[in-house]
Amino acid sequence: MSVLIEKLRGIVGAANVLTDGDLTAWEQDWRKRSRGKALAVVRPGNTQQVAEVVKACAEAGTAIVPQGGNTGLAVGSIPDDSGTQVLLSLQRMNTIRGIDAANLTVTVEAGCVLQTLQEAARNAGFLFPLSLAAEGSCTIGGNLATNAGGTQVVRYGNARDLCLGLEVVTPQGDIWEGTSGLRKDNTGYDLRDLIVGSEGTLGIITAATMKLYPLPAAQLTAWAAVPSLDHAVTLLGLAHKRLGAGLTGFEVMGKFALGLVAKHFPTLRVPFIDEEEVPYCVLLENSDNESEDHARARFEALLETAFEAGCVTDAVVAENLTQAHQLWHVRESIPLAQAEEGLNIKHDISIAVSRIPSFVAETDALLQREIPGVRLVNFGHLGDGNLHYNVQAPAGGDNRAFLREHEDRINTLVYDEVEKFEGSFSAEHGVGSLKVEKLEKHKSPVALAMMRAIKRGLDPQNILNPGRVIRPETAQ
Amino acid sequence: MSVLIEKLRGIVGAANVLTDGDLTAWEQDWRKRSRGKALAVVRPGNTQQVAEVVKACAEAGTAIVPQGGNTGLAVGSIPDDSGTQVLLSLQRMNTIRGIDAANLTVTVEAGCVLQTLQEAARNAGFLFPLSLAAEGSCTIGGNLATNAGGTQVVRYGNARDLCLGLEVVTPQGDIWEGTSGLRKDNTGYDLRDLIVGSEGTLGIITAATMKLYPLPAAQLTAWAAVPSLDHAVTLLGLAHKRLGAGLTGFEVMGKFALGLVAKHFPTLRVPFIDEEEVPYCVLLENSDNESEDHARARFEALLETAFEAGCVTDAVVAENLTQAHQLWHVRESIPLAQAEEGLNIKHDISIAVSRIPSFVAETDALLQREIPGVRLVNFGHLGDGNLHYNVQAPAGGDNRAFLREHEDRINTLVYDEVEKFEGSFSAEHGVGSLKVEKLEKHKSPVALAMMRAIKRGLDPQNILNPGRVIRPETAQ
């Protein structure tokens, strides 16, 4: 192995091949549920170096695990514990190569932190709309490799939808240069979208050309109490109709989830939390290309119609940016409040929007029947049909014991319901290593066979992030 | 072969296996440039039958050419002239399976005509935005197989962007059922987008779940004279900024192209055609979720700003729908006017929007220098960087002789310029059989190798639309 290490040092410089010292930042996953051991952490500084690293590893038959900000939630970007895999970190490749204002695009290297990209776009007068909790640490390469979602998907789509082109190093160490920024290009198979979301198993994204949007003239946030999930769905339809593409956020939050925020973060003001008859609240965001006055008038007209239709019982529109941030902060504090309350089981599921109310009613009842005392923390991006349908242990018991005893059963109950409702067991977090078996269980054999054929075709040596997303047939 | 024919008759019924009579509708391409000979035209009525037909053909080693409305422009959906290929027509599978209003989706079979789908959506209160010249005949399956573009791409994207899920018959005759209508689903590789745009070479699309949008409250059309292509690009940026997602159309038309319309269709009123200093006109469409008054006020404010900035010299906003249709009709008459003028060479290219003015200046000069007397018919979807940069023979000469002598040379000159500007030689029309060699010449060897690996992996028998899009290495 020392021959390979020497070769890698020759390619990226000795200082960028880490084998000793504390490698926790690269070897441990974001939620600290898993820890691997790398043969070496290799930090190339440009695309040519990535290609040479891959060639050297391919020659040695050594597997490569690509990593961006290491904020993934499915344990897909840390090495396994064999000590034989090279962890390839893209973090040094963080240059914004250029903004093309007339083309509304930015070309950026994979290791650029999402927030840095958002700010560069804003400074140039544009919006880069991808936005998610880890944006201060995650990288655009990781966002693309996992097809990240977040809070603006209802208007702008997932990371895939924001991407016009990629630069990719293949499992053979060749460079595919595809960052041209074209909005129409029908010259052969859609390699871009195949690589996006493949979690580093088909190629290593080294750079991307992403869409930009004009900065909206105003952005307003509202918080509405709704009498049921059904009414939340009706409100969503109204908001689409009235605001059109102005609807840039539509989040739903169950009362129990909001109660945890109020309990653990008492300084936060949670609207309508003390009102008896409010099972769900909705956070809406309206972006407007005209003016704040216009945005407010449109928002108020929408909410008035919603009141009259009975699908909103109370609502506030933030008076200013500070108030808007406070409302979003309440929404974003739910996962933290859950952690404060104790261990819990997270699900990241999606269902057709129209079927969400019946899915939740049926699954709530099922879980409460099967696992007495469970507490359901239900919130998410209703505009995209994406719920974080999480399960908290019963109050006052031994959380750890509860999880040990019930986690598998709860997951099975939830994912079987999701399959029954033709939903997805991983809406925005991906498969990584955590959900490889779920994929094998819930995906159709036809789709699995197609995925395996693609993996075999593009990476016959099975050298890129092996065992993640899809395993060869023989491994089952 | 009669064994296979008998088998096919058994699957779809004798009346739906055509071997005699006039098969021109299936064997000749839309622009009548090519004619093939099918072993049989097979018209299955449901997905199960498609799967059985594919299985029977695979067993016999017989190639299959899938076909929708047969309106493609790259000769990708007719059989070759060997008389050995089965032409599989999806036209009988034309059911709209259902509209899910709350999910904003429609699930539709591949053979449904685009206009039928548009109308069904409108009758349910929604917009299905895909719109293109052949919409009265083309089918949604063909639109997806070729990733069709059209006039609304600047806001709604290509056919791929409108698709949430597919039902596909694989080259092995298996059915992949993926029409769930989810907006977020990160469970493995993006098979959907790989099949979309693969022109029937990787799988046969039998049904799809497509996005719907709320019907806009008003839609206005304007026509503006601009002093140069540079100014058209500036106007596009202003329109994005002011109208946001309200900008649903942005077409550019050169003076010579508009002159052909005025010459051959004298009853059409072409605005500003007699003004000396108008090299280009732009057609803008503004869709508004509020009201016609609001749309008009926003449009007029935009055009006023554009006047002041000097990027528009004259403009009209259509007063009513009839006037709007007249303006669009002028734009859509350009290809017909070209045909009236005589034989011509068509290009469907895309370039980053920012580089279009320099591409056109350079390529215009090059062609006029190299092929004296050529006339350039330049128009297209500037909002997407997509030009139909067409070349008309010199006036008064022998068109046919001119084309025979110069067509290859002109194509080479244009496509080499496109490559120099990092553009695409096929923005929305695909590869089919006409551009297979162009793909091999202009696409990077790395991308070609990835495409070949995917084709080999998914269709090892090379049974689906062989020779189209990508040829096996050995065929070169």
Chai-1 contact restraints between the chains, C-beta under 6 A:
chainA,res_idxA,chainB,res_idxB,connection_type,confidence,min_distance_angstrom,max_distance_angstrom,comment,restraint_id
A,D100,B,S354,contact,1.0,0.0,6.0,A-B,restraint_1
A,A102,B,V233,contact,1.0,0.0,6.0,A-B,restraint_2
A,A102,B,G237,contact,1.0,0.0,6.0,A-B,restraint_3
A,A102,B,V353,contact,1.0,0.0,6.0,A-B,restraint_4
A,A102,B,S354,contact,1.0,0.0,6.0,A-B,restraint_5
A,N103,B,A352,contact,1.0,0.0,6.0,A-B,restraint_6
A,N103,B,V353,contact,1.0,0.0,6.0,A-B,restraint_7
A,N103,B,S354,contact,1.0,0.0,6.0,A-B,restraint_8
A,N147,B,N186,contact,1.0,0.0,6.0,A-B,restraint_9
A,G149,B,K184,contact,1.0,0.0,6.0,A-B,restraint_10
A,D174,B,V446,contact,1.0,0.0,6.0,A-B,restraint_11
A,W176,B,V446,contact,1.0,0.0,6.0,A-B,restraint_12
A,W176,B,A447,contact,1.0,0.0,6.0,A-B,restraint_13
A,S180,B,E422,contact,1.0,0.0,6.0,A-B,restraint_14
A,G181,B,A352,contact,1.0,0.0,6.0,A-B,restraint_15
A,L182,B,S350,contact,1.0,0.0,6.0,A-B,restraint_16
A,L182,B,S424,contact,1.0,0.0,6.0,A-B,restraint_17
A,R183,B,D384,contact,1.0,0.0,6.0,A-B,restraint_18
A,R183,B,G385,contact,1.0,0.0,6.0,A-B,restraint_19
A,K184,B,G149,contact,1.0,0.0,6.0,A-B,restraint_20
A,K184,B,S350,contact,1.0,0.0,6.0,A-B,restraint_21
A,K184,B,D384,contact,1.0,0.0,6.0,A-B,restraint_22
A,K184,B,N386,contact,1.0,0.0,6.0,A-B,restraint_23
A,K184,B,A427,contact,1.0,0.0,6.0,A-B,restraint_24
A,K184,B,E428,contact,1.0,0.0,6.0,A-B,restraint_25
A,D185,B,S424,contact,1.0,0.0,6.0,A-B,restraint_26
A,N186,B,N147,contact,1.0,0.0,6.0,A-B,restraint_27
A,N186,B,G197,contact,1.0,0.0,6.0,A-B,restraint_28
A,N186,B,S426,contact,1.0,0.0,6.0,A-B,restraint_29
A,N186,B,E428,contact,1.0,0.0,6.0,A-B,restraint_30
A,N186,B,G430,contact,1.0,0.0,6.0,A-B,restraint_31
A,T187,B,S424,contact,1.0,0.0,6.0,A-B,restraint_32
A,T187,B,S426,contact,1.0,0.0,6.0,A-B,restraint_33
A,T187,B,L439,contact,1.0,0.0,6.0,A-B,restraint_34
A,G188,B,L439,contact,1.0,0.0,6.0,A-B,restraint_35
A,G188,B,M451,contact,1.0,0.0,6.0,A-B,restraint_36
A,G188,B,V469,contact,1.0,0.0,6.0,A-B,restraint_37
A,Y189,B,S198,contact,1.0,0.0,6.0,A-B,restraint_38
A,Y189,B,M451,contact,1.0,0.0,6.0,A-B,restraint_39
A,Y189,B,I454,contact,1.0,0.0,6.0,A-B,restraint_40
A,D190,B,D193,contact,1.0,0.0,6.0,A-B,restraint_41
A,D190,B,L194,contact,1.0,0.0,6.0,A-B,restraint_42
A,D190,B,G197,contact,1.0,0.0,6.0,A-B,restraint_43
A,L191,B,M450,contact,1.0,0.0,6.0,A-B,restraint_44
A,D193,B,D190,contact,1.0,0.0,6.0,A-B,restraint_45
A,D193,B,D193,contact,1.0,0.0,6.0,A-B,restraint_46
A,L194,B,D190,contact,1.0,0.0,6.0,A-B,restraint_47
A,L194,B,L194,contact,1.0,0.0,6.0,A-B,restraint_48
A,G197,B,N186,contact,1.0,0.0,6.0,A-B,restraint_49
A,G197,B,D190,contact,1.0,0.0,6.0,A-B,restraint_50
A,S198,B,Y189,contact,1.0,0.0,6.0,A-B,restraint_51
A,P214,B,H240,contact,1.0,0.0,6.0,A-B,restraint_52
A,P214,B,K241,contact,1.0,0.0,6.0,A-B,restraint_53
A,V233,B,A102,contact,1.0,0.0,6.0,A-B,restraint_54
A,G237,B,A102,contact,1.0,0.0,6.0,A-B,restraint_55
A,H240,B,P214,contact,1.0,0.0,6.0,A-B,restraint_56
A,K241,B,P214,contact,1.0,0.0,6.0,A-B,restraint_57
A,G244,B,N289,contact,1.0,0.0,6.0,A-B,restraint_58
A,A245,B,A245,contact,1.0,0.0,6.0,A-B,restraint_59
A,N289,B,G244,contact,1.0,0.0,6.0,A-B,restraint_60
A,S350,B,L182,contact,1.0,0.0,6.0,A-B,restraint_61
A,S350,B,K184,contact,1.0,0.0,6.0,A-B,restraint_62
A,A352,B,N103,contact,1.0,0.0,6.0,A-B,restraint_63
A,A352,B,G181,contact,1.0,0.0,6.0,A-B,restraint_64
A,V353,B,A102,contact,1.0,0.0,6.0,A-B,restraint_65
A,V353,B,N103,contact,1.0,0.0,6.0,A-B,restraint_66
A,S354,B,D100,contact,1.0,0.0,6.0,A-B,restraint_67
A,S354,B,A102,contact,1.0,0.0,6.0,A-B,restraint_68
A,S354,B,N103,contact,1.0,0.0,6.0,A-B,restraint_69
A,D384,B,R183,contact,1.0,0.0,6.0,A-B,restraint_70
A,D384,B,K184,contact,1.0,0.0,6.0,A-B,restraint_71
A,G385,B,R183,contact,1.0,0.0,6.0,A-B,restraint_72
A,N386,B,K184,contact,1.0,0.0,6.0,A-B,restraint_73
A,E422,B,S180,contact,1.0,0.0,6.0,A-B,restraint_74
A,S424,B,L182,contact,1.0,0.0,6.0,A-B,restraint_75
A,S424,B,D185,contact,1.0,0.0,6.0,A-B,restraint_76
A,S424,B,T187,contact,1.0,0.0,6.0,A-B,restraint_77
A,S426,B,N186,contact,1.0,0.0,6.0,A-B,restraint_78
A,S426,B,T187,contact,1.0,0.0,6.0,A-B,restraint_79
A,A427,B,K184,contact,1.0,0.0,6.0,A-B,restraint_80
A,E428,B,K184,contact,1.0,0.0,6.0,A-B,restraint_81
A,E428,B,N186,contact,1.0,0.0,6.0,A-B,restraint_82
A,G430,B,N186,contact,1.0,0.0,6.0,A-B,restraint_83
A,L439,B,T187,contact,1.0,0.0,6.0,A-B,restraint_84
A,L439,B,G188,contact,1.0,0.0,6.0,A-B,restraint_85
A,V446,B,D174,contact,1.0,0.0,6.0,A-B,restraint_86
A,V446,B,W176,contact,1.0,0.0,6.0,A-B,restraint_87
A,A447,B,W176,contact,1.0,0.0,6.0,A-B,restraint_88
A,M450,B,L191,contact,1.0,0.0,6.0,A-B,restraint_89
A,M451,B,G188,contact,1.0,0.0,6.0,A-B,restraint_90
A,M451,B,Y189,contact,1.0,0.0,6.0,A-B,restraint_91
A,A453,B,G457,contact,1.0,0.0,6.0,A-B,restraint_92
A,A453,B,L458,contact,1.0,0.0,6.0,A-B,restraint_93
A,I454,B,Y189,contact,1.0,0.0,6.0,A-B,restraint_94
A,I454,B,G457,contact,1.0,0.0,6.0,A-B,restraint_95
A,G457,B,A453,contact,1.0,0.0,6.0,A-B,restraint_96
A,G457,B,I454,contact,1.0,0.0,6.0,A-B,restraint_97
A,G457,B,G457,contact,1.0,0.0,6.0,A-B,restraint_98
A,L458,B,A453,contact,1.0,0.0,6.0,A-B,restraint_99
A,V469,B,G188,contact,1.0,0.0,6.0,A-B,restraint_100
